[in-house]
Amino acid sequence: MITVAVIGIVAVLLAVQVKAMKPEYGIYVSLAVCLVLFSAIAGRLELLVDEINQLQSYIKLDAGYVGILLKMIGVTYIAELASDLCKDAGYQAVAGQIELFGKLALLSLSMPVVLALLETVNGFL
């Protein structure tokens, strides 16, 4: 975490310095660092997937639900990254549309889980 924090702080300082000379280069520096940090996070996600699979072996969970959970995590991270980059570039309207699409994607991904929950509740009634 310390490495990620240091990379982020150094990148911001570099982007501020570059932005003073050429504003468009500040956005490029920000984009490059975001992609580097995202790749570092993606590498750590493999550990999370392994832990979820281990948890799944202890508790009998449907593999489909675990897959849906992992997809939802991925959609959330990607939508947040893209939205923040657009906000940094000054395109708040595009960022808002990305956030809206991300929310709708999460809603559509969660529908099988909601339907299964409703079927379970209906079975109890």
Order of alpha helices (4+ residues) and beta strands (2+ residues): alpha-alpha-alpha-alpha
